[in-house]
Amino acid sequence: MSLATRSLPRTIGAHAILLTYTAIALFPVILVVMNSFKSRAGIFGAPLTPPTPKTFDLIGYTTVIGQGDFIHYFQNSLVVTVASLFFVLLFGAMAAFALSEYRFRGNSLMGLYLALGIMIPIRLGTVAILQLMVATGLVNTLTALILVYTAQGLPLAIFILSEFMKQVSDDLKNAGRIDGLSEYTIFFRLVLPLVRPSMATVAVFTMIPIWNDLWFPLILAPSEETKTVTLGAQLFLGQFVTNWNAILAALSLAILPVLILYVIFSRQLIRGITSGAVK
């Protein structure tokens, strides 16, 4: 029996497992999007079937856009997410470069200290964070959310990027120093372009928790001017009556940025994950 013949059942089994996992992961998303185009009767009458001419209805989307001030909430979420991602990638990459490039006393301890942020949830410090924001006057501002999410994403960013930056050739960096390049120029022009796959990986893993978070917007920025998409969707949840059409439409619209980000960075994301696995 040839090697290809022996590996065929293993390949089929691996693909079957992956397809099963993909179906399980996508099923809730497809169900939400599909039911967002139905009337209330269609949602409760046949939730597992696609919209038909009888059940098709855009009342959820018209309600969200017209009554829920969803565009404003969407803009708040976009500002918070983009700003947080920018600071996480910038400061995370700079810290990772320092830890991987420069050897100093306490280098390993510093890396371990930063890695503890991955294991300790930031929500455990919610009370202290709220007290700090009250003392600095940042409650009900988008700045409070940006600061918290930046602190939340830095440990993972530093951990991932430092491992990739250790693989960058020392000869390349030393050649830049011989040519008179500053450390900042070496970092931005030589190192960062080589770790783009890992940057895309960090961006995706950082964006999803920020965009989907409800905890900190509810505690730090619950005012009408600073509400995010997830917090704004709560407007359609009532004690006695829930507008499921609007909720499903809001969730479907909230999925779009994550989907667009994945489509744009999918190749870099896969390269980053596979490179990390090989290492």
C-alpha positions as CSV (number, residue, x, y, z in Angstrom):
1,M,0.0,0.0,0.0
2,S,1.4,3.3,-1.0
3,L,1.9,6.3,1.3
4,A,-0.7,8.3,-0.5
5,T,-3.3,5.5,-0.2
6,R,-2.6,5.1,3.6
7,S,-2.9,8.8,4.2
8,L,-6.2,9.2,2.3
9,P,-8.4,8.0,5.2
10,R,-6.5,10.3,7.6
11,T,-7.0,13.3,5.2
12,I,-10.7,12.5,4.8
13,G,-11.1,12.3,8.6
14,A,-9.3,15.6,9.2
15,H,-11.4,17.4,6.6
16,A,-14.6,15.8,8.0
17,I,-13.7,17.1,11.5
18,L,-12.9,20.6,10.1
19,L,-16.1,20.8,8.1
20,T,-18.1,19.7,11.2
21,Y,-16.4,22.3,13.4
22,T,-17.0,25.0,10.7
23,A,-20.7,24.1,10.4
24,I,-21.1,24.2,14.2
25,A,-19.3,27.6,14.4
26,L,-21.2,29.2,11.5
27,F,-24.6,27.9,12.4
28,P,-25.5,30.6,15.0
29,V,-24.2,33.3,12.7
30,I,-26.2,32.1,9.7
31,L,-29.3,31.6,11.9
32,V,-29.1,35.2,13.2
33,V,-28.6,36.7,9.8
34,M,-31.3,34.6,8.2
35,N,-33.9,35.4,10.8
36,S,-33.1,39.1,10.7
37,F,-34.8,39.2,7.3
38,K,-38.0,37.7,8.6
39,S,-41.2,39.0,10.2
40,R,-41.9,38.2,13.9
41,A,-44.2,35.4,12.9
42,G,-41.6,34.0,10.6
43,I,-38.9,34.0,13.3
44,F,-41.0,32.1,15.8
45,G,-42.9,30.0,13.2
46,A,-39.9,28.6,11.2
47,P,-36.6,29.8,12.7
48,L,-34.5,27.2,10.9
49,T,-35.7,27.9,7.4
50,P,-34.6,30.7,5.0
51,P,-36.9,33.7,4.4
52,T,-39.8,33.1,2.0
53,P,-41.9,35.6,0.2
54,K,-44.4,35.2,2.9
55,T,-42.0,35.7,5.9
56,F,-39.5,38.1,4.3
57,D,-39.6,41.5,6.1
58,L,-37.1,44.3,6.6
59,I,-38.9,45.7,9.7
60,G,-35.9,44.9,11.9
61,Y,-33.4,46.9,9.8
62,T,-35.8,49.9,9.4
63,T,-36.4,49.9,13.2
64,V,-32.7,49.8,14.0
65,I,-31.7,52.5,11.5
66,G,-34.7,54.7,12.1
67,Q,-35.4,54.5,15.9
68,G,-32.3,53.0,17.6
69,D,-29.7,55.7,16.6
70,F,-27.7,52.7,15.5
71,I,-25.4,54.7,13.2
72,H,-24.2,56.7,16.1
73,Y,-23.6,53.6,18.2
74,F,-21.8,52.0,15.2
75,Q,-19.5,55.1,14.9
76,N,-18.7,54.9,18.6
77,S,-17.7,51.2,18.4
78,L,-15.7,51.9,15.3
79,V,-13.8,54.8,16.9
80,V,-13.1,52.8,20.0
81,T,-12.0,49.7,18.1
82,V,-9.8,51.4,15.6
83,A,-8.1,53.6,18.2
84,S,-7.6,50.6,20.6
85,L,-6.1,48.5,17.8
86,F,-3.8,51.2,16.7
87,F,-2.4,51.7,20.2
88,V,-2.2,47.9,20.9
89,L,-0.3,47.3,17.7
90,L,2.0,50.3,18.1
91,F,2.9,49.9,21.8
92,G,2.8,46.1,21.6
93,A,5.2,46.0,18.7
94,M,7.6,48.5,20.3
95,A,7.6,46.6,23.6
96,A,8.1,43.3,21.8
97,F,11.0,44.8,19.8
98,A,12.6,46.0,23.0
99,L,12.2,42.6,24.8
100,S,13.5,40.6,21.8
101,E,16.3,42.9,20.7
102,Y,17.8,44.3,23.9
103,R,19.2,42.2,26.7
104,F,19.1,43.7,30.1
105,R,18.8,42.6,33.7
106,G,15.2,41.5,34.3
107,N,14.4,40.9,30.7
108,S,12.9,37.5,31.3
109,L,11.0,38.7,34.4
110,M,9.6,41.6,32.5
111,G,8.4,39.3,29.7
112,L,6.8,37.0,32.4
113,Y,5.2,39.9,34.1
114,L,3.6,41.1,30.9
115,A,2.5,37.5,30.0
116,L,0.5,37.4,33.3
117,G,-1.9,39.9,31.8
118,I,-3.0,37.0,29.5
119,M,-3.9,34.8,32.4
120,I,-5.5,37.4,34.7
121,P,-8.8,38.8,33.3
122,I,-8.9,42.5,33.3
123,R,-12.5,42.4,34.6
124,L,-11.2,41.4,38.0
125,G,-10.0,45.0,38.3
126,T,-13.3,46.6,37.3
127,V,-13.9,48.4,40.6
128,A,-10.4,49.9,40.7
129,I,-10.7,50.8,37.0
130,L,-14.0,52.6,37.6
131,Q,-12.6,54.4,40.6
132,L,-9.7,55.6,38.5
133,M,-11.9,56.8,35.7
134,V,-14.1,58.7,38.1
135,A,-11.1,60.3,39.7
136,T,-9.7,61.4,36.3
137,G,-13.1,62.5,35.0
138,L,-13.1,60.0,32.1
139,V,-16.4,58.3,32.9
140,N,-18.9,58.4,29.9
141,T,-16.1,59.1,27.4
142,L,-14.7,57.0,24.6
143,T,-11.2,57.6,26.0
144,A,-12.0,55.5,29.0
145,L,-12.9,52.5,26.8
146,I,-9.8,53.0,24.6
147,L,-7.5,53.1,27.6
148,V,-9.0,49.9,29.0
149,Y,-9.0,48.0,25.8
150,T,-5.4,49.0,25.0
151,A,-4.3,47.7,28.4
152,Q,-6.4,44.6,27.8
153,G,-4.8,43.8,24.4
154,L,-1.2,44.6,25.1
155,P,-0.1,41.4,27.0
156,L,-1.2,39.1,24.1
157,A,0.2,41.5,21.5
158,I,3.6,41.6,23.2
159,F,3.7,37.8,23.8
160,I,2.9,37.0,20.1
161,L,5.0,39.8,18.5
162,S,8.1,39.2,20.6
163,E,8.3,35.6,19.5
164,F,8.1,36.6,15.8
165,M,10.6,39.4,16.2
166,K,13.2,37.0,17.6
167,Q,13.2,35.3,14.2
168,V,14.1,38.5,12.3
169,S,17.7,38.3,11.1
170,D,20.2,40.1,13.3
171,D,22.4,40.6,10.2
172,L,19.7,42.7,8.6
173,K,19.3,44.9,11.7
174,N,23.1,45.2,12.1
175,A,23.5,46.1,8.4
176,G,20.9,48.9,9.0
177,R,22.9,50.2,12.0
178,I,26.1,50.2,9.9
179,D,24.4,52.3,7.3
180,G,23.5,54.8,10.0
181,L,19.9,54.0,10.5
182,S,18.4,54.9,13.9
183,E,16.7,52.3,16.0
184,Y,13.3,53.8,15.2
185,T,14.0,53.5,11.4
186,I,15.2,49.9,11.9
187,F,12.0,49.2,13.8
188,F,9.5,50.8,11.4
189,R,11.2,50.1,8.0
190,L,13.0,46.8,8.6
191,V,11.3,44.9,11.4
192,L,7.6,45.7,11.1
193,P,7.2,44.8,7.4
194,L,8.6,41.3,8.2
195,V,6.2,40.7,11.0
196,R,3.0,41.7,9.2
197,P,1.4,38.3,9.4
198,S,1.7,38.3,13.2
199,M,0.4,41.9,13.3
200,A,-2.7,40.7,11.4
201,T,-3.1,37.8,13.8
202,V,-2.9,40.2,16.8
203,A,-5.4,42.6,15.1
204,V,-8.0,40.0,14.6
205,F,-7.6,38.4,18.1
206,T,-7.8,41.9,19.6
207,M,-10.6,43.4,17.6
208,I,-13.2,40.7,18.3
209,P,-13.3,41.0,22.1
210,I,-13.3,44.8,21.8
211,W,-16.1,44.9,19.3
212,N,-18.3,42.4,21.1
213,D,-17.7,43.6,24.6
214,L,-20.7,44.7,26.7
215,W,-19.1,44.8,30.2
216,F,-17.0,48.0,30.1
217,P,-19.3,50.1,27.9
218,L,-22.1,49.3,30.4
219,I,-20.0,50.4,33.3
220,L,-17.7,53.1,32.0
221,A,-19.7,54.7,29.1
222,P,-23.4,54.0,29.5
223,S,-24.5,57.5,28.4
224,E,-26.4,58.0,25.1
225,E,-23.5,59.8,23.5
226,T,-21.0,57.0,24.2
227,K,-23.0,53.9,23.7
228,T,-21.5,51.2,21.5
229,V,-23.3,48.7,19.2
230,T,-23.6,46.0,21.8
231,L,-24.9,48.3,24.4
232,G,-27.2,50.0,22.0
233,A,-28.8,46.7,21.0
234,Q,-30.0,46.4,24.6
235,L,-32.5,49.1,23.9
236,F,-34.7,46.6,22.1
237,L,-34.7,44.2,25.1
238,G,-37.7,44.9,27.4
239,Q,-38.9,43.4,30.6
240,F,-42.2,42.3,29.0
241,V,-41.8,42.8,25.2
242,T,-38.6,42.2,23.2
243,N,-38.2,43.4,19.6
244,W,-36.5,40.4,18.2
245,N,-36.5,41.7,14.6
246,A,-34.5,44.8,15.7
247,I,-32.1,42.7,17.9
248,L,-31.3,40.3,15.1
249,A,-30.9,43.1,12.6
250,A,-28.5,45.0,15.0
251,L,-26.5,41.8,15.5
252,S,-26.3,41.1,11.8
253,L,-25.0,44.7,11.1
254,A,-22.5,44.3,14.0
255,I,-21.1,41.2,12.3
256,L,-20.0,43.1,9.2
257,P,-16.9,44.9,10.5
258,V,-15.4,41.6,11.8
259,L,-16.2,39.8,8.6
260,I,-14.7,42.6,6.5
261,L,-11.5,42.6,8.7
262,Y,-11.2,38.8,8.3
263,V,-11.6,39.0,4.5
264,I,-8.9,41.8,4.2
265,F,-6.4,40.1,6.6
266,S,-7.3,36.4,6.0
267,R,-4.1,35.6,4.1
268,Q,-1.9,37.4,6.7
269,L,-3.9,35.8,9.5
270,I,-3.4,32.3,8.2
271,R,0.3,32.9,7.5
272,G,0.7,34.2,11.1
273,I,-1.0,31.3,12.7
274,T,0.8,28.7,10.6
275,S,4.2,30.4,11.1
276,G,3.6,30.3,14.9
277,A,2.7,26.7,14.7
278,V,5.9,25.9,12.8
279,K,8.0,27.7,15.3
